[in-house]
Amino acid sequence: MSKFVMPITTAVLLFPLIAALITAPFLIYKYRKVGSVPWLHAAAMYSFVFYLMCAYFLVLLPLPADRTAVVAYAQTPQLIPFQFVRSFLAETTARLDDSSTWLAAICDPYIYEAFFNVLLLVPLGAYLRYYFHRPWWQTLLIGFCVTLSFETTQLTGIWGIYEHPYRLFDVDDLMTNTLGCMVGFWLAGPVMRVLPDVRVAARQAAERGTTASATRRALTFGLDLALSQALAGCGYFAVHAVNGSRLLAGFGIEHATFWTCECAAIAAVFALFPVITRGQTPAQKLLRLRIVRPDAAPASGGQIVCRYATLFAIVLLPAWAFGLVAGVDDIPTTPAELRALASLCVHDKTALTLIWCAGVLAWAATLAVRAWRAWRGRAPFIMLNGLISDTRIMTEDGIKQIRERTHVLDVGKVAELEQRIAACGTSLGALMERAGCAIADQMRSWVPDPAPILILTGSGNNGGDGWVCGRALAQAGWPVALACPRPPEQLSAEPARTAALEAVTAAEAHGWPLSVLVAPTPEELSREFDRASGVVDAILGTGFSGMQVREPYATWIQLANRRRFHGKLTRKRIGGARHPQAGKRTPAHAKAAGKTKDAPFTIAADVPSGVSAQTGDAALPRIYADETVTMIVYKPGLLARKAAPMTGVVRLAPLIDDVERYLDAMTQSGSAPCGRAREADPT
């Protein structure tokens, strides 16, 4: 077993170094792609790197002491398939009818080496399926290529480092290693039912990525500081090369030159560059951060300079002052007053250093406390220099969201806006198509593999968004059950009726998995809720107001909330009834109770049913959604604090690229009679 222990021990010893080298590139990649670093992704990535190190070390170690060493048995490749089986059968004395020989057979090198060859790539197959989401045929191909790299590396003496092969190229190893990769792929299936989906974890991280975390900001500052030090070093050596010893004859002048290069480099990275790029240092541009005002408006050049001048004044200015003053005695022309100040500083250097260190430590402690409070979600992470300069560091996505929320329109004005958009060539049907597809895209990001989706639609144009969403999901392979109060041909709202008929016709023509439930019974709907991995609420739209939702929508909403907060409906008896449709109120403790573990992810189209898009008031019953996808602009009720438990995360689907142009036109022309672009549901 020592030949297995030594390579693994080597991997354990070298892993911290490799992890340190890959951490910065990994963080940069994740922050750029996702906006945050999911802990599940980090754990999977580091464990995968550690596994690869173990695998390759097991194949390559121990190395020969001499690069000219000749290992006789490794000079001729073994190219006969299943040779290890023939060799085992030729040498073994084991018999199937004699159990006393079985243990010896298992301990035979031909058997346990084949077993370990299979085991070697089992983790690779599991990683490929769980983390990288590769299908079986890609897993098979990748597994074969990896084991081929093992064997080829051995055959070539680590690609020419050694003059002769020191391990045997064996075709049996190719087969057993590849088999192990597929075994890992098959074993990962049951495990994936228990572990969280890495794609959903990435989606959750993307939600958190709209805020500039302390880690992300610290990484950008570290990268910028490293760049400034590199520039300072280049500048200092350039001065040496150009001026030679003539300029640097005295220690004081040399010291001053060094600090001049240092200050110039820091000014270039932290002042000049962000002023030119309107709020981004080089690393902030790389990690998609920007310096802005608290309301996400662009920061001025003076604010940017003030932000970093304050920071460096707090932390580094005393150190620079000590360095400069300490060297003034070496400058012949230094005034007597400055030399006296230098002597005083040198005499009290220890005390001044302790005072400065105490101040910096106190500042760092408050920084750590603020970072911890921000991580706990109790307060935003704001640094002292940000307060002084009245600036903040935000992500580009966060800035976009804040600026989008500055455009909040009353429900009536939204209808007018849609009429203006339609008059300029983008029809209401096209807007509905884009709205439904935006909801479908969001659902696919939360339910990444084809799984049953339940869509609840009303009779108005909000229901039309649901029909388009159902068609888009079914076309992509997601099984969709769509509940509607009446047949598509009986819908009166346009373009909802057209969208519904097109969805049904296309699904029938292409065999898409779209089933329509017309006026479903509570029993039928309960079964669909139990099957569903996602629910789309497209019942009531922005035109709803009132304190009571009428039937059948009230029962649909009750079933949705019961499924969300109490688990699968067909397994429970609530109030003595097989199906919990009798109650009229959503449980008062719903928010406190939280979702059940297997509750489907719920997306509300435009506004959760039962919630007023104008005021945020909630009727009984009302949908509790995980996410609300609202169209074109925000409505005031969606941003009301009282609506937050029902809306979940509110996400904007602009539908068109130049919303601001239409908003400016509406402002200039004044209030106009509101049209009924998206027909409000009569309830």
PEURLIN-V325031 format. One record per pair of residues at least 4 apart in sequence whose ideal C-beta (glycine too) atoms are under 6 Angstrom apart, sorted by the first residue. I is the first residue (numbers start at 1). J is the second residue. D is the distance in Angstrom with one decimal. If there is no record, write none. Layout:
# PEURLIN-V325031
<<I;J;D> <I;J;D>>
This chain:
# PEURLIN-V325031
<<1;5;5.9> <5;9;6.0> <7;57;3.6> <7;58;4.6> <7;61;4.3> <8;54;5.4> <10;57;5.4> <11;15;5.9> <11;53;4.2> <11;54;4.6> <11;57;5.1> <15;19;5.8> <15;50;5.3> <22;26;5.4> <27;31;6.0> <27;219;5.7> <30;34;5.2> <30;37;4.6> <31;216;5.6> <31;287;4.8> <34;202;5.4> <34;205;5.1> <34;206;5.4> <34;209;5.9> <35;206;5.4> <35;209;2.0> <36;205;3.8> <36;208;4.6> <36;209;3.9> <37;42;5.7> <38;201;4.3> <38;202;5.7> <38;205;4.1> <40;198;5.6> <40;201;4.4> <44;131;4.7> <48;127;5.3> <51;123;5.0> <56;60;5.9> <57;61;4.9> <59;150;4.6> <64;69;4.1> <64;166;5.0> <67;162;4.9> <68;163;5.1> <70;164;5.0> <71;166;4.6> <74;165;4.4> <74;166;5.7> <74;167;5.5> <74;168;4.7> <77;169;3.9> <78;83;5.9> <78;168;5.9> <78;170;4.4> <79;171;5.2> <81;171;5.7> <83;172;5.8> <84;110;4.9> <84;114;5.7> <84;172;4.9> <87;110;5.7> <88;92;5.4> <88;110;4.0> <92;105;5.8> <94;101;4.2> <94;105;3.6> <95;101;5.6> <106;111;5.8> <109;113;5.4> <114;176;5.4> <117;173;5.5> <117;176;3.9> <117;177;5.5> <118;176;5.0> <118;179;5.6> <118;180;3.9> <120;177;5.9> <120;180;5.9> <121;143;5.6> <121;177;4.8> <121;180;3.9> <121;181;4.1> <122;180;4.8> <122;183;5.4> <122;184;3.9> <123;184;6.0> <124;181;5.3> <125;139;5.6> <125;181;4.1> <125;182;5.9> <125;184;2.7> <125;185;3.9> <126;130;5.8> <126;184;4.1> <126;188;4.2> <127;131;5.0> <128;132;5.1> <128;134;4.4> <128;139;4.6> <129;185;4.9> <129;188;4.1> <130;188;4.9> <130;192;5.7> <131;198;5.7> <134;138;4.2> <134;139;5.0> <139;185;4.6> <143;178;4.8> <143;181;2.8> <144;178;4.8> <147;174;5.3> <147;177;3.5> <147;178;5.7> <148;152;5.9> <151;169;4.9> <153;158;5.7> <154;165;6.0> <154;167;3.8> <154;169;6.0> <155;165;5.3> <155;169;4.2> <157;162;3.4> <157;164;5.9> <157;165;5.5> <158;162;6.0> <173;177;5.7> <188;192;5.9> <191;195;5.9> <196;201;5.7> <199;448;4.4> <203;445;5.2> <210;395;5.7> <210;397;4.8> <210;398;4.1> <210;401;5.9> <211;398;5.8> <212;216;5.7> <212;217;5.5> <212;289;5.6> <212;393;4.9> <212;394;5.6> <212;395;5.3> <214;371;3.9> <214;381;5.3> <217;393;5.7> <220;283;4.0> <220;284;5.1> <220;287;5.2> <220;289;5.9> <223;283;3.7> <224;269;5.3> <224;281;4.8> <224;283;4.5> <227;269;5.6> <227;282;5.9> <228;265;4.5> <228;266;4.8> <228;269;4.3> <231;265;3.9> <232;261;4.7> <232;262;4.6> <232;265;3.9> <235;261;3.9> <236;258;5.7> <236;261;4.5> <239;243;5.8> <239;257;5.7> <243;247;3.8> <248;254;4.4> <250;330;5.0> <251;327;5.8> <251;330;4.3> <252;327;4.2> <252;328;6.0> <252;330;3.8> <252;331;3.9> <255;327;4.0> <259;320;6.0> <266;270;5.6> <267;271;4.8> <268;272;4.8> <269;273;5.8> <270;308;4.1> <271;305;4.9> <273;281;5.9> <273;282;6.0> <274;279;5.7> <274;280;5.7> <274;281;5.1> <274;304;4.9> <275;301;4.2> <275;304;5.8> <278;298;5.9> <279;290;4.6> <279;291;4.1> <279;299;5.3> <280;284;4.4> <280;285;4.2> <280;290;5.4> <284;289;4.1> <288;396;4.7> <289;393;5.5> <289;395;5.9> <291;299;5.0> <291;304;5.5> <291;391;5.3> <291;393;5.8> <292;296;5.2> <292;299;5.4> <292;394;5.6> <293;297;4.5> <293;299;5.5> <294;392;5.5> <296;399;4.7> <296;402;3.9> <296;403;5.5> <299;303;4.4> <299;304;5.6> <299;391;4.9> <303;389;4.9> <303;391;5.1> <305;309;5.7> <306;389;4.1> <307;385;5.2> <307;389;4.0> <307;391;5.1> <309;313;6.0> <310;385;3.9> <310;388;5.0> <311;385;4.4> <312;316;4.8> <313;317;4.5> <316;320;5.9> <318;356;4.5> <321;325;6.0> <322;326;6.0> <325;342;4.7> <325;345;4.9> <328;334;4.6> <328;338;5.5> <328;342;4.7> <329;342;6.0> <334;338;5.1> <334;339;5.3> <348;352;5.4> <370;381;5.7> <371;381;5.8> <373;378;4.5> <373;379;4.6> <374;381;3.5> <382;386;5.1> <386;391;5.4> <386;392;5.7> <394;398;4.6> <394;399;5.0> <404;652;5.2> <405;634;5.6> <407;633;4.9> <408;634;4.8> <408;636;5.5> <409;413;4.2> <409;414;5.0> <409;633;4.9> <411;542;4.9> <411;613;5.4> <411;614;4.8> <412;674;4.1> <415;674;4.8> <415;675;5.4> <415;676;5.9> <415;677;4.9> <416;672;5.8> <416;674;4.7> <417;662;5.8> <418;677;3.3> <419;675;3.8> <419;677;5.0> <420;662;5.3> <421;426;5.1> <422;427;5.6> <422;428;5.3> <426;430;5.2> <428;495;5.5> <428;677;5.6> <429;495;4.0> <431;655;5.4> <432;464;5.0> <432;468;6.0> <432;495;5.5> <432;499;5.8> <433;468;5.6> <434;655;4.6> <435;465;4.7> <435;631;5.0> <436;465;4.8> <436;468;2.4> <436;469;4.2> <437;472;5.1> <438;629;5.9> <438;653;3.8> <439;469;4.4> <439;603;6.0> <439;605;5.6> <439;629;5.2> <440;469;4.6> <440;472;3.8> <440;473;5.0> <442;603;5.7> <442;629;5.7> <443;447;5.8> <443;534;5.1> <443;603;5.8> <446;601;4.5> <447;451;5.3> <447;533;4.9> <447;534;4.5> <450;477;4.5> <450;478;4.8> <451;533;3.8> <452;479;4.8> <452;531;4.5> <452;532;5.0> <452;533;6.0> <453;473;5.5> <453;478;5.3> <453;480;5.0> <453;534;4.6> <454;481;5.2> <454;528;4.9> <454;532;4.0> <454;535;5.0> <455;466;4.8> <455;470;4.8> <455;482;4.6> <455;536;4.3> <456;483;5.2> <456;537;5.6> <456;539;5.2> <456;556;5.4> <457;463;3.6> <457;466;3.8> <457;484;4.8> <457;538;4.9> <458;462;5.7> <458;463;4.1> <458;539;4.2> <458;540;5.7> <458;681;4.9> <459;463;6.0> <459;485;5.5> <459;491;5.9> <460;493;4.8> <460;541;5.7> <460;679;5.1> <460;681;3.6> <461;493;5.0> <461;496;4.7> <461;678;4.4> <461;679;4.7> <462;538;5.4> <462;541;3.1> <462;605;5.9> <462;606;5.9> <463;496;5.5> <463;538;5.3> <464;496;3.0> <464;499;4.5> <465;538;5.2> <465;605;4.6> <466;536;5.8> <466;538;2.9> <467;499;4.6> <467;500;4.4> <467;503;4.7> <468;499;5.2> <469;536;5.6> <470;480;4.6> <470;482;4.5> <470;514;5.8> <471;503;3.8> <473;478;4.1> <473;480;5.1> <474;480;4.6> <474;507;5.7> <474;512;3.9> <474;513;5.4> <474;514;3.9> <475;512;5.6> <479;513;4.2> <480;514;4.9> <481;515;5.2> <481;528;4.7> <482;516;5.3> <483;517;4.6> <483;520;5.2> <484;518;5.9> <485;519;5.9> <486;490;4.4> <487;518;5.4> <488;500;3.6> <488;501;5.2> <488;504;5.6> <491;496;5.5> <491;497;4.1> <491;500;5.8> <493;679;4.1> <495;499;5.8> <502;506;6.0> <507;512;4.2> <507;514;3.9> <520;524;4.1> <520;525;4.7> <522;526;6.0> <522;555;5.9> <522;579;4.7> <522;581;4.2> <523;579;5.6> <525;559;5.5> <526;569;4.2> <526;570;5.5> <526;579;5.2> <529;559;5.9> <529;563;4.2> <529;569;5.8> <530;568;4.6> <530;570;5.5> <532;600;4.5> <533;600;5.5> <534;600;5.2> <534;601;4.9> <535;600;4.8> <535;602;4.5> <536;603;5.3> <537;604;4.4> <537;609;5.3> <537;623;4.7> <538;605;4.1> <539;553;5.1> <539;609;4.0> <540;544;4.2> <540;609;4.0> <540;681;5.1> <541;606;5.6> <541;680;5.9> <541;681;5.6> <542;606;5.8> <542;607;5.6> <542;613;4.0> <543;680;1.9> <545;612;5.2> <546;619;5.7> <547;619;5.0> <548;619;5.7> <549;553;5.2> <549;554;4.7> <549;610;5.1> <549;619;5.4> <550;683;5.2> <554;621;5.8> <555;581;5.0> <557;621;4.4> <557;623;5.5> <558;621;5.3> <561;586;5.0> <561;624;5.9> <562;566;5.1> <562;569;5.9> <562;580;5.0> <563;569;5.6> <564;595;5.7> <564;599;4.7> <564;624;6.0> <565;590;5.2> <565;593;5.2> <567;596;4.7> <574;580;3.9> <577;582;5.8> <585;620;5.5> <586;590;5.6> <586;621;4.4> <589;593;5.2> <591;645;4.8> <595;599;4.3> <601;626;5.3> <602;625;4.6> <602;626;5.1> <603;627;5.1> <604;608;4.1> <604;623;6.0> <604;625;3.9> <604;628;4.4> <606;630;5.3> <606;631;5.5> <607;611;5.6> <607;613;4.3> <608;623;4.3> <608;625;4.9> <608;646;4.5> <608;647;5.8> <609;623;4.7> <610;618;5.9> <610;619;4.4> <610;622;2.9> <610;623;5.9> <611;618;5.1> <611;622;5.5> <611;643;5.6> <611;646;5.0> <612;617;4.7> <612;637;5.0> <613;635;4.1> <613;637;4.6> <614;637;5.2> <615;637;5.1> <616;637;3.8> <616;640;3.0> <616;642;5.2> <616;643;3.7> <618;622;4.5> <618;646;5.9> <622;646;5.6> <624;646;5.6> <625;648;4.8> <626;648;4.5> <627;648;4.9> <627;649;4.8> <628;647;4.3> <628;650;4.9> <629;651;5.3> <629;653;5.3> <630;638;5.8> <630;652;5.9> <631;653;5.5> <631;655;5.8> <632;655;5.4> <634;638;5.9> <637;643;5.7> <638;647;5.6> <638;650;5.1> <643;647;5.2> <654;659;5.6>>
